[in-house]
């Protein structure tokens, strides 16, 4: 089945050109300016749809949505791709535990995720691609990796030789000891006997009992995780992209290994000019995690009557790179802020807008907390103003919508 993104939304045009975004690159550990006035590309890793969409997901996609809004306002023509890992170990484990069909779970949770993205007013990707539909692309890329001499067979499973790449340590900047420890926690198999190197990632998993499989030139089986994103990104965005994005837990192994796959398959470096990562969202002192079950779901909040714009504001109140704690009090403050802004936007006063100020703050590595504080000050000034204009000034409503995604 071909994946379809959620419906597009109308982003209003600003009366000015925004400055080019300056974004922190995890690989370089420095901030640099993204290209504008040209075609640019961004790939953001999508969900594994077995339990969506918790606040950690929402924070990541709202952050990259804010980047795309600013980037477009600065003159860039942005092509955005995102995957859906609709076949993977966690999904299959959930199916076996619940007795449900793994395909039904994937479809149900993907649709829920898309509804949440609509509610949060996240711009959809131009290319929304499932792992299952990309199997042909994966096979093609693995064949190219074979030609490059970076693939070996271990009892029918195909592995990639990470030692042939220069990507290890380039994004997450971890020691080899820490990599091996994290690899086992994040879907890898460093202690699998017979591997040439503990950090070699799986490209193709041969068919096993109770495991989905597809018959291909590589044999009957299914793709590994990292090769999925590499194959999709190269196919839809090209051999070298402007931004590779996701949560900070994807720096290693996922982003280092998928970049290594792409570079070995295409011979082009770098795969990504910028690696951009969001912080983790915590609840009750622990990182939100499906394994721990300490999750706050967007759909449950909205079903309970929470305005999704308040959820978006609660996320934007934190800088995208920081780890932060989700709290009821934080949501309550966001609801108060939303009411303040809507009250101010209902007044027709002569108070000068701060639309360009919002853009300038966002251009500084998406400084959303400062941008929100600037709008707060403007809103208080409007409410306190005595002079009333006969005609409304819509520039602030347009800027808040176009740049911050708040309707």
N, C-alpha and C positions, 0 to 999 in steps of 0.2 A: 504494500500500500504506500502511495506517495503521501508524505506529510504535507500539510497545508498550514501556513502560519495563521495567527489570529488576524482579524480584520484590521486594515490600516486605519489610522486616525488622522484628522486634519490638524496640522501644526501651523498656527498663524505666522505670517511673515513679520519680522521686526522692521522698524523704520531705519535701522542702522545695521552696519556689518559688525558682528562681534569679533573680538580679538581671537587669535589662534590659541587653541588649548595648549597649556604647558602641563605635561603629565609626567608623573614619576614612573620611571622604567625600573622594574625589579631587577633586571639583568645588569644594567649599568649602575644601579643604586644612585641614580641622579635624575633630575627633572630635565626634560627637553621639550621643545616645541613641535607639535604635530604639523604635518603639511596641510595647507589649505589651498583654495583656488585650483583644485585638481581632483581627479578621481582617487579616492582612498578606500581602504578595505579594513574591516574588523571582523574577527571571529571570536565569539564568546561561547564557551563550552556550556552545553545545555544540561538538562536534568536527566537522571535515571528515574523513569516514571513508576516508582513503586510506592510513593507517599509524598505527594506534592500539594501545595507549595508552602513551605514553612518560611519564617521570617528571614532566615539566612539566604534562601533563594531570592526572596523579594528584594533584599538589600543589594544583592549582586546585580540583578537585572535593572533595578532603578538607577544604580550608579552608572552602568554603561548606557542606559537610556539618556541620562543627563549629559554624558559625554557626547553622544550622537547628536542631541539637540543643539549643544553649543557648537560642535564641529560643523554642522550644517549651517548654523547661523553665521559662522565665520567664512562661509563660502565653499566648503568642501562638498563634493558629491560622494556620499558615503554608501558603500555597498556592504551590507551586514549579513553574515551567515551564522547560523547556530545549529547545533546537532541535537538529537534526542537519542540517548542511549537506551533504545527500546528492546535490547536483548543484552543481558549482563548477569553476572552471578547474583547480586542482591535481588534483582527482579525475579530470577528463577527460584531463589531461596524463599522469597515471599510466596510465590505460587505454590511451592511444595508444602509450605507451612500452613497455608490457608485452604488448600484444595482448589483454588481458583486456577483458571487458565492464565498463563503468563501474558498472552497476547491481550486478553480482556483487561487485565490489570494495567498494562501499558497504555492501552487506548483510553481507559477511564481516567487515569491520572494525567495523561497528556492533555486531554480535553479540559480537565479541571485547572491545570496549569495555564492553559490559554485563556480561560475565563478570568483567572486572577490577573493575568497580564493586561487584559482589557480593562478590568476594574482599576488597576493602578496606572492606566494610561501610558503603557510602555509601547514604544514604536516597534512594530513587528520586524523581524529580519526579512530580507529579500529572499533568502534561501533558508528554509527550515527543513532539515534533512534527518531522517531516522537512520539508525545503525543498520536495520534490516534492509532498507532500500539502498543502502550504500555498499552492500556486500560486494557487488561487482567492482566498485571503485577500490575497495580494499584489496581484492584479488589482484587487480591491475597494479596497485602500488607494491604489493608484496612481490609480484613478479619482477618489478623494476629493482627492488631491494635484492632479490636473488642475483640479478645481473651485476649488481654492485659488490657482491661478495659479502654482504652483511647478514645473511640468513643461514641458520643451520637447523637441522631436524633432530628432535629428541623424542623418540618413541611416537612419531606421528605429529607431535606439536612443533610448530615453527617458531623459532626465537630470533630476535635481532641482536647483533653484536654491538652493544653500547660502546665497547672499546674502540670501534671504528669511527665514533662520533666525538666531537669536541664539546658536546652539550652538557655532559655531567658536571654539576656544580655551577653552571653558568647563570641559572635563574634563581635557584633557592640558596646557593652559596653554602651548601652543607658539606660536612666532612663525609668521607666514605662510610665510616662507622654509623653516622646518623642516617645516611641514605639507606643502608641495609636495614636498619631498624624501622624506618618509616615505610620502606618498600613493602615490608610484610604487613604493615597496618593498612596500607592503601592499595590493596588489590594485587600486590606482587607476590612472587614465590621465590625469595632469595635462597631458601634452604632446600630447593628442589635438586636432588642429586642428579648429576649428569650435565647440568648447565655449565657452559664454558666460563661464565662469570655470574655471581649471584645477582648482579644488577641487570642482566639481560632480560628484556621484557618479552612477553608472549605476543606474537603476531597473529597466529592462527591456532585455535584449539580443536584438536580432532574430536570426532563424535564420541560421546559417552552416554551411558544409560541415563534416562530422564533429563537429557540436555537437548535443547533445540539444535538442529544441524541443517546445513545446506550443502548440496552436492556441487562442487566447483572444481576448477583445475587444480586447486590445492588439496583436493580430497574432500571428504564429508566432514563438516565442522562449522565453526563460527568464528568471527573476528575477535581479536584482543581489543582492549579499550583504547590504547594510545594510537594505534594505527587507524582507528575509525575517524578520529578528528583530523589526523594528518591527511587522510585520503579525501575527506569532504572539503577541507580548507583549500587544498591544492586544486581540486576539481572546480570549485565554484569561485574562488578568489585569486588563484594564481600561485606560483611557486614562492613568492615573497609577499607578505602582507604587512600592513602598517601597524595593526594592533592585535595581539593575542590576549584575550581577557578571561578572567574567571576569579573564583575565590582564592585566597592565599594558600589554601590547602592543596591547590592544583599546581603550585610552582614545581614541586617534586612529588611524585615522579611524572605526573601527567604532562606538564608543559615541556619539561626538558626532553622527555622521551618522544612525544609527538613531533616536536621540532626536529629532533634527530632523524626520525623516520622521513619526514618531508625533505630534509636537506640531502639525505643519502639517496632518496628516490629521484630527486630532480637535479641534483648537483648545484643547486642555487643556495647561496647564503647571503644574509640571514633569512631564515624562514619568517621571523617576525622582527620588525624594526623596533617595536616596543612591546614589552610584556607588562601588562597592567593587572593588578590584583586588588581585590577588596578584602577587608578585614572580616573576622568571624563575629557572628552574633551569639551572645550568651543568654542563658536563662537560669536563674537560681544558682549562679556561680559556676556553671558548666557550659561549654560550647553546645549550641543546639545541634543535636545529632539524632539521626534516625535510629541508631543503635541504642542510644540512651533513652529515646522516647520523650525527651524534654523539648517539645516542639510547640510553637505557636503558629497556627495556620491562618493564612490570609482569608481563605474561604469561610472559616468558622467565625472570624471576626466580622466579616461583612454580613454573614447570615444572621449574626446577632445584632445587626443594626449599625455597626461602625462604618462611618464614611470612609471609603477607600482613599480619599484625598488626605484624610487625617493619618492613615497608615503611611502614605507616601511622605508626608511631612515629618512623621516620627522617624523615618529612615533618614531623610535629608538633614535632620538635626545633628547627625553625626558625620564626621569626615569619612569618606569611603574607605580609606586605608586603615582606619582604626578598628580594633576590636571593641565591641560595646555590648551592654546588657539591655535586653528588652524588659521594660517594666510597665505596669499599668499606669504609673504616674507619668512616664514619658509619653504614653499615648494620650493621656488626659491633657498634657501640655500642648500636644499637637492639635487636639480638638479645639482648645482655647485659641491657639494661633490661627487656625482655619477660620474660626468665627470672627476674630479680629480683622483678618484680611478681607473677608467677605463684607464685613460692615464698612470698612474703608472704601472698598471698591463700589459700594452703593452710594457713596457721597460724591457729588460734583463740586470739587473745590479747586482753588488755584494753586494748591501745593504742588511744587515741581516733582515730576516723577524721578525714579532712580533706576530706570530700566538699563541704562548703560552701565551703571554701577554693579548691577546684578551680573551682567556678562563679564565685567572686568574681574570680579571676585571668582566666578566660576573658571575663568581662564587660568587662574592660579591653582592648578592641580585640583580642580573641582571643589573649591572651598565653599561648600554648601552651608555650613553653619554660619559663616559670616554673611552669606547672601541672604539667608533667612532673617538674620538679625537686622540687616539693612532694610528689608521690607517691613519688619516690625516697626522700626523707627519711622518709616514713611507712613505707615498705617496710623500710628499714634498721632503724628502731625496732622494728618487728614482729619481724623476724628475731632481733634482739638481746634481745627481751623474754623474761623467765623465766616469768612467770605464764601459764598456759594455761587458757582458758575451756572449759567443757563444750559450750557452744553456739556455733556459728560466727556471726560478725558479717558479714552480706553487704552492708552499706551501701557499702563501698568498691568491691566488685565491681560493684554496680549503678551507682555514680557514674562509674567508669572506663568502663563500657559506655555509659551514657546520654549522657555529656558528651564523652568522648574517642573513642568508637567502638571501643574496644579490648576484645575478648572474651577 
